[in-house]
Amino acid sequence: MTTPAKKSVTASPGLRTERPETFHIQLWNVFRRFFWLGCISFGGPAAHLGYFQRVFVQRLQWLSAEHYAQLVALAQFLPGPASSQVGFAIGMQRAGVAGGISAFIAFTLPSFLLMLALAGGLHTLLTYHWFPALIHGLKLLAVMIVADATLSMAKTFCSTAFSRVLMLLTAVALWLTPLPVWLLLSLAAFGGWIYARWQGSRLADSAGQAEQQVQPFQSYPGKRLVLIIGLLLWAGLYLLSHLFSLNETADAMGIFAAFYQTGSLVFGGGHVVLPLVQQQFAGLLTAETLLTGYGAAQLVPGPMFTFATFLGAELLPDARVNGALLATLGVFLPGFILLVALQPLWSQWLVKPGLKHALTGVNAAVTGLLLATLVTPVASSSLLSGADAVFVIAGFIALRRKALNVIGLIPLALGFGLLT
């Protein structure tokens, strides 16, 4: 992370040199670039990373391709929204922590406002006969997207027999037992570490190859102290959040605490928010409300984690804006704290085989988590007829073969909902 300069910006090696900028101009440039992307970035986290690559690496050259690749790898390792974390890191690289905060606010603001507006008008909209039909279409779209995400994650994270077994065990455990998600993820990480020890010699060879490819992040004095403070802050807030857990009713502290816990455990992107909030808010939010918010998150640009915005507003109907702000802050904050703490030391850790394979176990378990959610509640509460199943299968095939993207499927899903 670089310290923002008052009068000028020093370009990284290999990047073009720009005219001097004051710190306030840097912040404004970060805000306006990310706000525009927040307005147009449809398509989910993978698409967002593509937008960032084209804008900040290729066109503006704010950072090198190698540095960008390392940021993406770090975001995949941490809990929280990967694309938002990469955006935060880019803003932080440009204008310090203030730049990261500016990037986050700008990129998230459009979808935050849209999801808050939907929550505010949901009960009125339900009185119209056509709105439940549109919601049914969105729920069918959610089935396609979760199925596509599950298959994509299985191909990426479950390439070995060990990881596939771990994925299935996690899914079965979630179907049959009330085990908390954090415990399953911890067991999966331990399993990955054991697997790394068992495969020791092969991992040493791969670590040696990785060491030659890794380029360090820009550093700063006191990075280990920042790491310790960041980890203590993250863990301390997580432990405190359990003192304010939601019971039969929701309050402000309970909402922030519940979403902070969710944001601390979400590995694998916005799709994984759904099973976690389903556990957190059982009895407080109906499956229909959860899937309505999840489906609406597909319609808006920007991060899918603004799904939390909708839920926070629904949980605190007498103060929707406060509920939305607390939920949004809670779900994003853990990942940002860890990002600031870990970024300077990340390149030194990429060559550690034990860490790499603990992460392999976590990723396999997250895929199992998504598989369990695909069956219940996503598919079980959305597929109400044979026509629904046929439409979902056709849409899923179109999505996998890239005949249609999510944007193209939205009007089809809405139209199907109205016709049926």
N, C-alpha and C positions, 0 to 999 in steps of 0.2 A: 504494500500500500504506500502511496506517495503522499507526502505532506503538501497540501495546497499552497501555492505561492501567491503572494499578495500582488505581484506585478507581472509575473511572467510564468510560462509553463515550459519545463524542460522536456523535450521529446525523448521517448525511449529510443534505444539504439535501433537503427534500421527504419525508423518511422520519420515521416516528413516533419519539418519544423514549421509551426504556425506562428502568426503574429502574437505578440504578448497580449495576455488577457488578465484582467483583474479577477480576484476570487469571485466577486458577485456576478461577473459575466460568465465565468465558468459554471456557476450554479445555474444561471438562467439557461445556458446552452444545454446543460444536462437535463433540466426540467423540460424544455421545449422539445428536445429530441425524443425523450421517453414519453411525453404526453401524446405526441403524434402517433408513436408506435402503440400506445395504449388504446388509441381510437381505431386503429386499423388491423391490429394483430389478432386476427381470427385463426382458429385451427389448433389451439392447444400448445403445450410446452415445446414440443419439437419444432413447430412452426415458429414460435417466438425465438428460439435459438437461431433459426435460420435468418430471421429478420435482423437479429443482433449482429450476426456474422457479416451480413451484407452491408449494414449501416456503419457499425463501429469498427470493424476490422478492414473491410475492403474499401469502403467509400471515405469514411472520416479518418481511418487509421489511428484511432485512439489507443489501440494496443495491437500487439503482434498476433499472428495466427497461433503461434506456440503458446503464448500467454493465455489466449482465449480458450484453447483446448484444455489447458490445465484448470482454468476456472470452471469449465463445464464438468470436468472430472470431479472437482471438489464439490460442486453442487449436487452431483449424483450421489456422493458419499453421505452428505449431510441430510438430516430430516428437513422437511419443508419444501416449498415450491422451487423447483430447480431453476426455471426460467427467471423468476423474480430474484432469486439469489444471484444469478449471473448478472442480471441488470443492476442489482445493488452493488456488486463487486466492480462493475464497469464504472458506475458513478463514483464509487469510492476511489478507484484508480485515477479518475479525472479530477476530483475535488475533495478528497478526504471523506470522512464519515458523513459530513454534511452533504456531499455529492451523492453518496449512497442513499441517504434518506430522501433527497430530492428525486432521484431516479425512481425509488419505490413509490412515493406519493404520486408522481406524474403517471407512471405506468399503470397504477392501480385505480386512479381516480375515475376514469370513464366507466369501468365495469362496476366499481363500488356504487356510483350514482344510479346506474341502471338497475342493479340488483336491489338497492334500497327502494327505488320507485316501484319495482314489482312487488316487494313485500308490503309496501304501504297500500297498494291497490288490490291485493290478492282477494280479500274477502268480498269486495264489490264485484270484481271480475267473476267470481264463482257464481254470482246470481244470473249471469248470462248463460244460456243453454249451450252456446258454441265454445265457451272457454274450457269446460272440462274435456271437450273433444280435442282441443288443441293440446291440453296437458297430456292426454293419453298419447297423442302423437309424439310429444317430447319424451315421454317415458319409454316408448318403443325406440326412439333414437338413442336414449341412454343405454338400452340393452345392446344395441349395435356397438356403441362406443366402448362400453366396458368389456364386451367380448373381444373387440379388436385390441384394446389395451392389454387384456389378459394374455392373448395369444402372442402379441408383440413382446411383452415382458417375459413370457415363457421361452421364446426363441432367444432372447438376449441373455437372460439370467439363468436358464435351466438347460444348459447344453450338456451337462454330465448326468450320469445316473444318480449320483449323490444329490444333486440339486433338484432333480425331478422328484425323487422320493421325498425330499424335504418339503417341496411345494405341496405335494399331495397330503402329507402328514399334517401340515399346517391347516389346509382346507378342511380335512376331516375333523381335526381338533376343534375348529371353529363351529362346525356343524353340530358336533356331539357334546361339547363341553363349554362351560362358561369361563374358560381361562382368559385372563386379560391379554390384550395384544402385546403389551410391553414384555410380559413373561415369555410369550412365544418368540418374539424377536430376540430376546436375550438368549434363549435356548438355541435358536438358529445361529446366532453369532458364535456361541460356544462350539456348536457342531462344526461350523466352518473353520474355526481355529484348530479343532482336533483333526479335521481333514487335512489342514495345512501341515500339521506335524507328521501326519502319516505319509504325506507326499513330499517330505522334506527335500530330498535331493533334486527333484524336478523343479521345485519352487525356487531353489537357490539359483538354478540356471536362468529361470525367467526373471528373477530379481536382478541378476547381473545385466541382462539385456535391457531391462527397464531403466537401470541406473544410467546407461549411456544416453538414453533418449530424453530424460527429464531435464528441464531447464528451471532454475530456481525462480521463485517470485521475487519481486523487489522487496527488500527487507527494511527494517527500521529498528532503532535502539529499543530495548525493553520488550521485544516480541514475546519472550517466554513469560514475562510478568503479565502481559496482556492475555496470553493463553490461560494462565492460572486464574486471573480475575474473571475472564469470560466464562470458563468452565464452572467456576464457583457461582457466578451469577445465574447461569442457565440452570444448574442443578438446584440452587437455592430456591429459585422461582418455581421450579417443578415440584419440589417438596412442599413448599408453601401452598401451591395450588390445590393440593389434596386436602388442605384444611377448609377450603371453600367449595368443596364438591357440591354439585347440584343435587337436591333431594326431590321433593314433590313439586316445588315451585322454583322459578328462576329469579335470581337477583343479579345485580351488576357484577359483583365480585365472583359469583358462581359462574356466570357466563365467561368472563375473562379466564378464570381458572380452568374451566372445561376446555376451552379452545387452546389455551396454552399447552395443556396436556396433549391435545390432539396434534398441534403443530410440532411438538417434541417427538412424536412417534410416527409421523407421516413420512415413510420412505417410498419413493416411486412415483411421486407426482400427485396432481390434483385428484385423480381417480380414486386414490386410496383414502382420501378424506371421507368418502361415503361410508365405508364400513366402520371407521373409527367414530364418527359422529352418531352412527346408528347405535353403537354401544353406549356412548356418553349420554345420549338424550332419549333413551328408551323410556316411554311413558310421558315424555314432555312434548315430543313431536311425532306426528303420525308418519307412516311410511309414505303416504301421498305427499305430505309437505316436504319430506326429504327429497323425494324423487322430482317433485316440481322444481325445487331449488336447484337440484343437480342438472335437470334438463335445461333450465333457464341459463345456467352457467355455460352451457354449450352455445347459446345464442349470442352471448355478448363477447366483445373482444377483450384482450388482456388476460390476466391470470385466472385460472379456474378456482383458485382458493377464495375468490370473492363469493363462492358458495357459502362461506361462513358469514358474509355480510347479510345475506338473505335470512339465514337461520338465526343470527343474533337479533335481527329486527323482529322475527316471528316470536322469539323467546321473551322479548321485552316489549309487548305491544303498546304499553302506555308511554314508552320512551324509545321509539324505534331507532332513532338516530344514535342514541347512546348505546343501545344494544348492538347495532351494526358496527359502530366504531370499536367497541370492546372486543367483539368476536373477531373482527378483522385484525386488530392489533395483536390479539392473543395468538391467532393461528400463524401469523407471519413472524412474530418476534423471536421465537426460539432459534429458527434457522439463521436469522440475521446475527444474533449474538454469537452463535457458533462460527459463522462465516468470518466475522471480524477477528475472533480469537484464533482460528486455525489457519487462515489463509497464508500468513508468512512462513509457516513451518510445513505446509502441505507437500511441497516438492521433495522434502527430505524424507517424508513418510511413504511416498508412493512406491518406494522400492522394498518396503517391508512385507514379506510374504504372509506373515500371520495376520496383519491388518487386512490385506487384500482378500484373504479367504474367509475371514470373519464377515467381511462385507458380502462375499458370495453367499454365505448362509443367510444373511439378513435379506438380500435381494430375492433369494428363492422363497423365503417365508412370506415376503411381501406379495409375491406372485400368487402364492397359495391363499393369502388374504383376499386378493382381488377375485380369485376363482370362487371362493366361498361366497363373496358378495354378489357375484354374477348370478349365482343360483338363487340366493336369498339375501336381500329382498328384491333385487333388480328384476330378474326374469319372472319370479313367482308372482309378483304383484302387477306386472305389466302385460304379460301374455294372457289375454282373456279369451282368445278364439284361435281357430286354425288359421284364419286370415292374418291375424297378428303375427303368428309364427312364420308364415310364408313371407310376409313383408320384411320381418327382421332378418331372416336368412338371406333374402335377396339384397337388402341393404348392406348386410355384413360382407357378402361376396363382392359387391361393388366397391366397398371401402377397402377391402384387402387387395383387390386388383387395381386400385387407383382409378377406376372408371368414374368414381365420384368422390369428392372429399366431404368433410363434415358440413361445409357451407352449402354444397349442393344437395345434401341429404335433408337439410332443415326444412325447405319448402315442401319436399316430398312427404316428410313425416307429418308436418302440419296438415297438408292436404289429405293424407290418408286418415288422420284422426277425425277430420271434419266429415269425410265420406262414410266412415264406419260408425 
